Amino acid sequence: MRVMSDLSEEPEKSIWLATGSRANAKAAYRMIGNQEFTKENILTAHQTATNNRNQDNTLLAIQDTTSVNYDTHKKMVGLGYNCEKSLGINVHSCLLVTPGGIP
């Protein structure tokens, strides 16, 4: 729990800097190197926690769409258009929350 908490609080930092010490970094690398540490196990843990929090089987899906314009970035080769003449991307995000506001 501590390793994942440390890494999620400062995702832009290296493992060494995010964990704060040599011992914590070593623990993080051991965890990542463990063959039982898989994407599927992490997702299963998140799904189980979500289901446990969602006692009344109601979730609200809050969504938003943002258009990112890259017209001034001339080196963006191969990027599509997010509208008729604007080079960029459309970002569609969604957040699930309980009626009580818990993500």
C-alpha positions in Angstrom: 0.0 0.0 0.0 2.8 2.4 0.9 4.7 1.9 -2.4 1.6 2.5 -4.5 0.6 5.5 -2.4 4.1 7.0 -2.8 4.2 6.4 -6.5 0.7 7.8 -7.1 1.3 11.0 -5.1 4.2 12.0 -7.4 3.9 10.0 -10.6 6.2 12.4 -12.5 9.2 11.4 -10.3 11.4 8.4 -10.6 10.8 5.5 -8.2 13.9 6.5 -6.2 12.7 10.1 -5.7 9.0 9.2 -5.2 9.6 6.6 -2.5 12.0 8.8 -0.5 14.7 6.3 0.5 16.9 3.5 -0.7 15.0 0.9 1.3 11.6 2.1 0.0 13.0 2.2 -3.6 14.3 -1.4 -3.2 10.9 -2.5 -1.9 9.2 -0.9 -4.9 11.6 -2.6 -7.4 11.0 -6.0 -5.6 7.3 -5.5 -5.9 7.4 -4.6 -9.6 9.8 -7.6 -10.2 7.4 -10.0 -8.5 5.8 -12.3 -11.1 2.5 -12.2 -9.2 2.4 -8.4 -9.5 0.4 -8.1 -12.8 -1.9 -5.6 -14.4 -4.8 -8.0 -14.0 -4.2 -8.4 -10.2 -4.1 -4.6 -9.8 -7.3 -4.1 -11.8 -9.1 -6.9 -9.9 -8.2 -5.2 -6.6 -9.6 -1.9 -7.9 -12.8 -3.6 -9.2 -13.3 -5.4 -5.9 -12.8 -2.1 -3.9 -15.2 -0.3 -6.2 -17.9 -3.0 -5.8 -17.4 -3.0 -2.0 -17.9 0.8 -1.8 -20.9 0.6 -4.1 -23.4 -0.9 -1.6 -26.5 0.5 -3.3 -25.4 -0.5 -6.9 -25.7 3.1 -8.1 -22.9 4.9 -9.8 -23.0 8.3 -11.5 -20.9 8.7 -14.7 -19.7 12.3 -14.9 -18.2 13.0 -18.3 -16.6 15.8 -20.2 -15.1 16.4 -23.6 -12.1 18.7 -24.2 -10.7 19.7 -27.6 -7.0 20.2 -27.7 -5.8 22.4 -30.6 -2.3 21.7 -32.0 -2.5 24.1 -35.0 0.6 26.0 -33.9 2.6 22.8 -33.5 3.8 22.3 -37.0 5.9 19.2 -36.2 2.8 17.1 -35.2 2.9 14.9 -38.3 0.1 12.4 -38.8 -2.2 13.9 -36.2 -5.9 14.1 -37.1 -8.3 17.0 -36.9 -10.6 17.6 -34.0 -13.0 19.7 -36.0 -13.2 20.8 -39.6 -9.9 22.7 -39.9 -8.2 22.4 -36.5 -5.3 20.0 -36.0 -5.7 18.2 -32.6 -7.4 15.7 -30.5 -10.7 15.3 -28.6 -10.3 14.0 -25.1 -13.3 12.2 -23.6 -13.0 11.6 -19.8 -15.4 10.0 -17.4 -15.4 9.7 -13.6 -17.6 7.3 -11.7 -18.8 8.4 -8.3 -21.3 7.1 -5.8 -24.3 9.3 -4.9 -22.2 10.3 -1.8 -19.4 11.6 -4.1 -16.9 8.9 -3.5 -14.8 8.2 -6.7 
